Amino acid sequence: MDYYDKIEELKRQDLLRSVKDRDCRTGRTITIAGREFLNFSSNDYLGLASNPVIVRAAQNALMDFGHGAGASRLLSGGTSLHAMLEDKTASFKGADKAVMFNSGYAANTGAIPALTDAHCAIFSDALNHASIVDGCKLSAAKKYIYKHNDLNHLETLLRKSQNPPTNTFVITESVFSMDGDVADIYNLHMLCRKYDTVLYIDDAHATGVLGNGKGALAHFNVTPDNNIIQMGTYSKSLGSVGGFVAASEAVIDYLFNTARSLIYSTALPASAAAASLAAIDYVVAHPELISRLRGNITACRRMLLSKEFSVSMDLTPIIPIVLDSTVETLRISGRLLDSGIYVPAIRPPTVKTPRLRISISASHEQADIAHLANALAEARK
Ligand SMILES: Cc1ncc(COP(=O)(O)O)c(C=O)c1O
């Protein structure tokens, strides 16, 4: 295979990706190649990644436990901090028990194939994240894709799959990572109860954002039960690194025994667990941070609507501006860079329709958001 030819082909289609590394902490602004930009590209929605309280917690653990974990969790890679984080995650999510993974990607690609076998059926939303898609590919279960957020279509598929009877799983993101819309978790839960189906929720972008930070179940007033599995990450609003699954004791004990991405990979360092622990405590102790994020989200969506961009009023920090073509998306992203604003262009195969993906943070100022809206309106001309 000639990879140079493949790279040339990607270039021809305006699909070649390049890495933009920072020279600084992540935050309201970032510096890339010596130039400072207002940062609308980060999932650090609460600005916790550089928060001194959280950085200090990681520093202290680094001094106490050293850097590398040295082994996988099931050997000697874990520490008391890993176990404390799992306990805290379980109570934060209202679940019996939780298990930590090295990333959200590792959580989905580990948990989904471990929990499902050839006797199971998985019903997955058409816009689910690549880590769910890959987890499903690794599973021996029969797979059905339902139209995005379409509960009628899901029910039609669920009805068809009742014969022969199987163990069924509905898998959805709660806040969709590229569209910023919210799955109807309340009615999904009702449907799952009707069909005796497990509901597996990827709460990556709802944790720290919805339901006072506890995520989608709290937002929709749904009480966790044995048929609900909550997956999430520490890497977005919690400003840290790692993924988790929170569920019944049986599910978590089974994952400790069967999830390959957990068993066959070196554990995260204790400093990562310490930072995530401190971040959960910080979110609980500082509800004003989520209020500030919400104010920024509403302000940004309103400003964009006033400039006639087609955006929803969802309460989520991911605001897509869907455009006609990849060329146009790259052009506008480039114009924004010229105005000192970094909004990444998201292209196929990550999404079907190219878009600018604006990420709002509690660390933004109102003036930053006004500058973004004005620059976008200018760039569109
Ligand atoms: C919905 C969703 N699930 C899972 C992940 C993976 O999480 P992590 O970045 O911690 O690997 C992401 C991150 O992009 C995501 O958006």
The ligand as an SDF file (V2000), in Angstrom:
LIG
                    3D

 16 16  0  0  0  0  0  0  0  0999 V2000
  -19.1610   10.7250   23.5330 C   0  0  0  0  0  0  0  0  0  0  0  0
  -17.7440   10.3690   23.8210 C   0  0  0  0  0  0  0  0  0  0  0  0
  -17.4770    9.1840   24.4000 N   0  0  0  0  0  0  0  0  0  0  0  0
  -16.2300    8.8150   24.6930 C   0  0  0  0  0  0  0  0  0  0  0  0
  -15.1570    9.6330   24.4180 C   0  0  0  0  0  0  0  0  0  0  0  0
  -13.7790    9.1890   24.7490 C   0  0  0  0  0  0  0  0  0  0  0  0
  -13.3560    9.7860   25.9220 O   0  0  0  0  0  0  0  0  0  0  0  0
  -11.7930   10.0110   26.1980 P   0  0  0  0  0  0  0  0  0  0  0  0
  -11.4100   11.2690   25.4850 O   0  0  0  0  0  0  0  0  0  0  0  0
  -11.7020   10.1060   27.6820 O   0  0  0  0  0  0  0  0  0  0  0  0
  -11.0880    8.8240   25.6400 O   0  0  0  0  0  0  0  0  0  0  0  0
  -15.3830   10.8790   23.8340 C   0  0  0  0  0  0  0  0  0  0  0  0
  -14.2360   11.7790   23.5430 C   0  0  0  0  0  0  0  0  0  0  0  0
  -14.0360   12.2800   22.4940 O   0  0  0  0  0  0  0  0  0  0  0  0
  -16.6960   11.2570   23.5150 C   0  0  0  0  0  0  0  0  0  0  0  0
  -16.9530   12.4220   22.9230 O   0  0  0  0  0  0  0  0  0  0  0  0
  1  2  1  0
  2  3  1  0
  2 15  2  0
  3  4  2  0
  4  5  1  0
  5  6  1  0
  5 12  2  0
  6  7  1  0
  7  8  1  0
  8  9  2  0
  8 10  1  0
  8 11  1  0
 12 13  1  0
 12 15  1  0
 13 14  2  0
 15 16  1  0
M  END
$$$$
